[in-house]
Amino acid sequence: MKRLDRYVLLSFLGPFAASFSTTLVILVIQFLSRYQEDILGKGFPAAVLAELFGYASASLVLLALPMGLLMAGLMTMGNFGERLELTALLSAGIPFTRVLAPLFLSGLGALLLSGWLSWYLIPQANLKLYTLLYDMEHAKPALALKPGLFNRWIDGYAVRVGEVRGERFVRDVLIYEYAPDGSIERTVVSDLGEFFVDKEWLFLRFVLYGGCQYEMNLKPQQAPTWTRSCFDTLHLRLDISGLGLRRSDEKLFAGHQYMLEIGALRHAVDSLKGLCESTEQEIYTYLRQSFPVPLQGDSILLSVGQASVYEVENLLRRDRSLTEYYAQRLSQVHETYWRYELEWWYKFAYPLATVVFLLLGATLGGVIRKGGLGMPLVVSTALFILFYILNAQGKKLAREGVMVPWVGAFLPLLVIAPLVLYLLLLVTTEARWLYLEFWRKKWRLWRASL
């Protein structure tokens, strides 16, 4: 490795590490903020939260990598231009493509790495991530008696305590026990009590002292009555097996498009394509049988024979219902097929975006020639926001069938690639026709010649 290559790479690695890690943290926070209501306040241990952050980080690497390469390339070449190092290299006869060569090779390495991540590793991380998120969404809050509030985290009960002393004693206890229809079946009131958690059998045991309980008696054809009974000591055992986090089987989510590796995803796309064709053929056969239309002639003769108006209306109503059913079924099949094919093309679009964004940042830095953090941060953030919006719109339009899936997946690159090509020609050839002033002069000369 020559000194120039080593110097360029060393100047590139620092900004890349900083920008990539910052972008990844921002994306993880933005991703987890959507699930904060399902995560916070349920008493999950730190190990589970760390596991969630790890899986989320792995699944968002593909979005953070282009942003890191864009900003690092822009800062590297911008610093070279601001310190006049780029001018010195060009004056020494070293072309810009030679200066760009180590960064381009780094981009190819990032392309291979992101391809491997997208094809194999990230589907496994997505499977674990969304399985864990599903379990967190359906988990109930951890056991915690909050004084002055009705705690409804135990199925069939509402528990309120006025005061908690130490780890066991409670005062002013009120417990409602609900019937399956939602009505109150029993009420327990006590001035003092203790509670114990049986972690082996997952029960919460209350030992209450000096209180009363009220039970509802339901008799046929009679109004409900309440029976009051007082006690010196009452033992209650409440089932808490539904609390906390219960892990689901990952196989339940393994068929989703985000969880399939490249080979399994291609097989699923082919299967869905065949399902779409068979569904269309089935609908076509049904329509040909239900609505026979002559191929020739100016009029269609429908003979109902001696059928009554009521029978004809029933036949038309049946045909309308079947037509609506087939239309909805075909729409669902096509939507599923578009989702899976879109994810297939994303397996190639995201890795290719790493090279495109690296070239964009490097060439733009060679044009602007402004280093530091201010200008590169503003420009790279604006370009990444453009990429994010185009990516979201392309995904939405492709899933709705408005746009072909491969166009939806490559939409950001199709928009940004011409700009990259223009900047690359601008910094390598510096041809006159690449500048706006050249075409202005052409326009004025053409106007003068008329």
C-alpha positions in Angstrom: 0.0 0.0 0.0 1.4 3.4 -1.0 1.6 6.3 1.3 -1.1 8.2 -0.5 -3.6 5.3 -0.1 -2.7 4.9 3.6 -3.1 8.6 4.2 -6.5 8.7 2.5 -7.7 5.7 4.4 -6.6 7.0 7.7 -8.2 10.4 7.0 -11.4 8.5 6.1 -11.7 6.0 9.0 -12.1 8.5 11.8 -15.1 10.5 10.2 -16.7 7.2 9.1 -16.6 5.7 12.6 -18.1 8.8 14.1 -20.8 9.4 11.5 -21.8 5.7 11.3 -22.1 5.3 15.1 -24.0 8.5 15.5 -26.4 7.7 12.7 -27.0 4.2 14.0 -27.8 5.4 17.5 -30.3 8.0 16.1 -32.0 5.3 14.0 -32.2 2.9 16.9 -33.7 5.6 19.2 -36.2 6.5 16.4 -37.1 2.8 15.9 -37.6 2.1 19.6 -39.5 5.3 20.2 -42.4 3.7 18.3 -42.6 0.9 20.8 -41.9 2.9 24.0 -45.5 2.3 25.3 -45.0 -1.5 25.0 -41.5 -1.5 26.5 -41.4 1.1 29.3 -43.0 0.5 32.7 -43.1 -3.3 32.5 -40.0 -4.0 34.6 -38.0 -5.8 31.9 -34.5 -6.7 33.1 -31.5 -4.9 31.7 -30.4 -8.1 29.8 -33.6 -8.1 27.8 -33.4 -4.4 26.9 -29.7 -4.9 25.9 -30.8 -7.8 23.7 -33.5 -5.7 22.1 -31.1 -2.8 21.4 -28.6 -5.3 19.9 -31.1 -6.8 17.5 -32.4 -3.4 16.5 -28.9 -2.2 15.8 -28.2 -5.1 13.6 -31.4 -4.6 11.5 -30.6 -0.9 11.0 -27.0 -1.2 9.9 -28.1 -1.1 6.3 -29.6 2.4 6.7 -26.8 3.7 8.8 -24.0 2.5 6.5 -24.8 4.7 3.5 -25.1 7.8 5.7 -21.8 7.1 7.4 -20.0 6.6 4.1 -21.6 9.7 2.6 -20.6 12.0 5.5 -17.1 10.4 5.8 -16.4 10.8 2.1 -17.7 14.4 2.1 -15.5 15.3 5.2 -12.4 13.6 3.8 -12.4 15.2 0.4 -13.6 18.5 1.9 -10.7 18.6 4.3 -8.3 17.8 1.4 -9.7 20.6 -0.6 -9.8 23.1 2.3 -6.2 22.4 3.2 -5.2 22.6 -0.5 -3.9 19.0 -0.4 -6.2 18.1 -3.2 -4.9 21.0 -5.3 -1.3 19.9 -4.6 -2.1 16.3 -5.7 -3.8 17.4 -8.9 -0.9 19.8 -9.6 1.5 16.9 -9.2 -0.2 15.1 -12.0 -2.2 12.7 -9.8 -5.8 12.5 -11.1 -8.8 12.7 -8.9 -9.7 9.1 -9.7 -6.4 8.0 -8.3 -7.0 9.9 -5.1 -10.5 8.4 -5.0 -9.3 4.8 -5.6 -8.8 3.7 -1.9 -12.2 5.1 -1.0 -13.8 3.3 -3.9 -12.2 0.0 -2.8 -13.5 0.7 0.7 -16.9 1.2 -0.8 -16.6 -2.2 -2.6 -15.7 -3.8 0.7 -18.8 -2.1 2.3 -20.8 -3.4 -0.6 -19.8 -7.0 0.0 -20.2 -6.6 3.8 -23.7 -5.1 3.5 -24.7 -7.8 0.9 -23.7 -10.5 3.3 -25.6 -8.8 6.2 -28.7 -8.2 4.0 -28.8 -11.7 2.6 -28.0 -13.8 5.7 -27.4 -12.1 9.1 -30.1 -9.4 9.2 -33.0 -11.8 8.5 -32.0 -13.8 11.5 -31.7 -10.6 13.6 -35.1 -9.5 12.4 -36.6 -12.8 13.4 -35.3 -12.4 16.9 -36.1 -8.7 17.1 -39.8 -8.9 16.0 -40.4 -12.0 18.1 -39.0 -10.2 21.1 -41.1 -7.1 20.3 -44.2 -9.3 20.0 -43.5 -10.8 23.4 -42.9 -7.4 24.9 -46.1 -6.0 23.5 -48.2 -8.8 25.0 -46.3 -8.9 28.3 -48.0 -7.5 31.4 -46.4 -5.1 33.8 -44.1 -6.6 36.4 -45.4 -7.1 39.9 -45.5 -3.8 41.7 -48.1 -2.6 44.3 -48.4 1.2 43.8 -50.1 2.9 46.8 -53.3 4.7 46.2 -53.9 3.2 42.7 -55.9 0.2 41.5 -53.4 -2.3 40.2 -55.1 -4.3 37.3 -52.2 -6.4 36.2 -53.7 -9.6 37.6 -56.5 -11.1 35.5 -59.8 -11.0 37.3 -58.7 -8.8 40.2 -58.2 -5.1 41.0 -55.9 -4.5 44.1 -55.5 -1.2 45.9 -53.4 -0.6 48.9 -53.2 2.6 50.9 -49.6 2.2 52.1 -46.7 -0.2 51.7 -44.4 -0.7 54.6 -41.1 -2.4 54.0 -41.2 -5.3 51.6 -44.2 -7.2 53.0 -46.7 -5.2 55.0 -49.6 -3.2 53.5 -52.3 -1.1 55.0 -55.8 -0.2 53.9 -56.3 -3.1 51.4 -59.2 -3.2 49.0 -59.5 -6.1 46.5 -62.2 -6.5 43.8 -62.7 -10.0 42.3 -64.5 -9.9 38.9 -66.8 -12.5 37.3 -66.2 -13.6 33.7 -68.9 -11.1 32.5 -67.0 -8.2 34.2 -69.3 -7.7 37.2 -67.9 -7.5 40.7 -68.2 -10.9 42.3 -66.4 -10.4 45.6 -65.0 -7.4 47.5 -62.4 -7.8 50.3 -61.5 -4.9 52.7 -58.8 -5.1 55.3 -56.9 -2.6 57.5 -53.6 -4.6 57.6 -52.0 -7.4 55.7 -48.9 -9.1 54.3 -48.1 -10.3 50.8 -45.7 -13.0 49.6 -44.6 -13.9 46.0 -44.3 -17.6 45.3 -41.8 -17.6 42.4 -41.9 -21.3 42.0 -45.6 -21.7 41.5 -46.2 -18.1 40.4 -48.7 -17.1 43.0 -49.2 -13.9 45.0 -50.4 -14.7 48.5 -52.1 -12.2 50.7 -52.6 -12.7 54.5 -55.1 -10.1 55.6 -56.0 -9.3 59.2 -59.2 -7.8 60.7 -61.4 -7.1 57.7 -64.6 -8.1 55.9 -65.5 -9.6 52.5 -68.7 -9.1 50.5 -69.9 -11.8 48.1 -72.7 -11.5 45.6 -75.4 -14.3 45.6 -77.3 -14.8 42.4 -80.5 -16.8 42.6 -82.9 -17.5 39.7 -85.7 -14.9 39.3 -84.4 -12.9 42.3 -82.5 -9.7 42.6 -78.8 -10.2 43.5 -77.9 -10.0 47.2 -74.7 -9.3 49.0 -73.4 -11.5 51.9 -71.1 -9.9 54.4 -68.6 -12.0 56.5 -65.9 -10.6 58.7 -62.6 -12.4 59.5 -59.7 -12.2 61.8 -57.2 -13.7 59.2 -57.9 -14.4 55.5 -55.5 -16.1 53.1 -55.8 -15.2 49.4 -53.9 -16.7 46.6 -53.8 -14.9 43.2 -52.5 -16.4 40.0 -49.7 -14.2 38.5 -48.4 -16.7 35.9 -49.5 -14.2 33.2 -47.1 -11.5 34.4 -43.7 -10.7 32.9 -42.1 -11.7 29.6 -43.0 -15.1 28.0 -40.9 -16.0 25.0 -42.7 -17.2 21.9 -41.5 -19.8 19.4 -39.6 -18.1 16.6 -41.0 -20.5 14.0 -44.3 -18.6 14.3 -42.7 -15.6 12.5 -40.2 -17.3 10.3 -42.3 -17.0 7.1 -42.4 -13.2 7.1 -40.5 -11.5 4.3 -38.2 -9.7 6.7 -37.1 -13.0 8.3 -36.2 -14.9 5.1 -32.7 -15.3 3.8 -32.0 -14.7 0.1 -32.7 -18.3 -1.1 -35.8 -18.8 0.9 -37.1 -15.3 -0.1 -36.5 -16.1 -3.8 -38.5 -19.3 -3.4 -41.3 -17.5 -1.7 -41.5 -14.9 -4.5 -41.7 -17.6 -7.1 -44.4 -19.4 -5.2 -46.4 -16.2 -4.8 -46.0 -15.4 -8.4 -47.5 -18.8 -9.3 -50.3 -18.3 -6.8 -51.1 -15.0 -8.5 -51.3 -16.6 -11.9 -53.4 -19.5 -10.7 -55.8 -17.1 -8.9 -56.1 -15.0 -12.1 -56.9 -18.1 -14.1 -59.5 -19.3 -11.6 -61.2 -15.9 -11.7 -61.1 -15.8 -15.5 -62.7 -19.3 -15.7 -65.4 -18.2 -13.2 -66.2 -15.1 -15.2 -66.4 -17.0 -18.5 -68.8 -19.4 -16.9 -71.0 -16.9 -15.1 -71.1 -14.1 -17.7 -70.9 -15.8 -21.2 -70.3 -13.1 -23.8 -70.4 -13.8 -27.5 -67.3 -13.0 -29.4 -69.3 -11.6 -32.3 -72.5 -9.6 -32.7 -73.7 -6.2 -31.6 -76.1 -7.4 -28.9 -76.0 -9.8 -26.0 -79.1 -12.0 -25.6 -79.8 -13.1 -22.1 -82.6 -15.7 -21.8 -84.1 -16.2 -18.4 -86.9 -18.5 -19.5 -89.8 -18.7 -17.1 -87.8 -17.6 -14.1 -89.4 -15.1 -11.7 -88.0 -11.6 -10.9 -87.1 -12.8 -7.4 -84.9 -15.7 -8.8 -83.2 -13.4 -11.2 -82.4 -10.9 -8.4 -81.0 -13.8 -6.3 -78.7 -14.9 -9.2 -77.5 -11.3 -9.7 -76.9 -10.8 -6.0 -74.9 -14.1 -5.8 -72.8 -13.1 -8.8 -72.1 -9.7 -7.3 -71.0 -11.3 -4.0 -68.7 -13.8 -5.8 -67.3 -11.1 -7.9 -66.4 -8.9 -4.9 -64.9 -12.0 -3.1 -62.7 -12.8 -6.1 -61.6 -9.1 -6.5 -60.7 -8.9 -2.8 -58.9 -12.2 -2.9 -56.9 -11.2 -6.0 -56.0 -7.9 -4.4 -54.7 -9.6 -1.2 -52.6 -12.1 -3.2 -51.1 -9.4 -5.4 -50.3 -7.2 -2.3 -48.5 -10.1 -0.6 -46.6 -10.9 -3.8 -45.5 -7.2 -4.1 -44.3 -7.1 -0.5 -42.1 -10.2 -0.9 -40.7 -9.1 -4.3 -40.0 -5.6 -2.9 -38.0 -7.1 -0.1 -36.1 -9.3 -2.6 -35.0 -6.2 -4.5 -34.0 -4.4 -1.3 -31.5 -7.2 -0.8 -29.6 -5.6 -3.7 -30.6 -2.0 -3.4 -29.3 -1.3 0.1 -25.8 -2.8 -0.6 -25.5 -0.9 -3.9 -26.5 2.3 -2.0 -23.2 2.1 0.0 -21.1 2.6 -3.1 -23.4 5.3 -4.6 -23.4 7.3 -1.4 -19.6 7.0 -0.9 -19.1 8.3 -4.5 -21.6 11.1 -3.9 -19.9 12.2 -0.7 -16.4 12.1 -2.2 -17.2 13.9 -5.4 -19.3 16.5 -3.6 -16.5 17.1 -1.2 -14.1 17.6 -4.1 -16.5 20.2 -5.6 -17.3 22.1 -2.4 -13.9 21.8 -0.8 -15.2 22.7 2.7 -14.0 20.5 5.6 -14.8 20.4 9.2 -18.2 19.4 10.6 -20.6 22.2 9.7 -21.0 22.1 5.9 -20.6 18.3 5.5 -23.1 17.7 8.3 -25.7 20.0 6.7 -25.2 18.6 3.2 -25.1 14.9 4.2 -28.2 15.3 6.4 -30.2 16.9 3.6 -29.2 14.2 1.1 -29.9 11.4 3.6 -33.4 12.9 4.4 -34.0 12.9 0.6 -32.9 9.3 0.5 -35.1 8.4 3.4 -38.2 10.1 1.9 -37.7 8.5 -1.5 -37.2 5.1 0.1 -40.4 5.4 2.1 -42.4 6.6 -0.9 -41.0 3.9 -3.1 -41.9 1.2 -0.6 -45.4 2.6 -0.2 -46.1 2.9 -3.9 -44.7 -0.6 -4.6 -46.8 -2.2 -1.9 -49.9 -0.6 -3.4 -49.1 -1.8 -6.9 -48.7 1.8 -8.3 -45.0 1.2 -9.0 -43.1 -1.9 -10.1 -41.4 -3.4 -7.0 -37.8 -3.1 -8.4 -38.5 0.6 -9.3 -39.8 1.2 -5.7 -36.7 -0.5 -4.2 -34.2 1.4 -6.4 -36.1 4.7 -6.5 -33.6 6.6 -4.3 -30.7 5.4 -6.3 -32.4 6.2 -9.6 -32.8 9.8 -8.4 -29.4 10.2 -6.9 -27.3 8.3 -9.5 -27.5 11.1 -12.2 -26.2 13.6 -9.6 -23.3 11.3 -8.8 -22.5 10.8 -12.4 -22.5 14.6 -13.0 -20.3 15.3 -10.0 -17.9 12.5 -11.0 -17.5 14.0 -14.5 -17.2 17.5 -13.0 -14.2 16.6 -10.7 -12.5 14.3 -13.2 -12.8 16.1 -16.6 -13.8 19.7 -15.7 -15.3 20.0 -19.1 -16.8 23.4 -20.0 -20.1 21.9 -21.0 -20.6 20.7 -17.4 -20.9 24.3 -16.1 -24.1 26.4 -16.2 -22.3 29.5 -17.6 -21.3 27.5 -20.7 -25.0 26.9 -21.6 -25.9 30.5 -20.7 -23.4 31.8 -23.3 -24.7 29.3 -25.8 -28.2 30.5 -25.2 -27.2 34.2 -25.6 -25.4 33.4 -28.8 -28.4 31.5 -30.2 -30.7 34.4 -29.2 -28.3 36.9 -30.9 -28.2 34.9 -34.1 -32.0 34.9 -34.5 
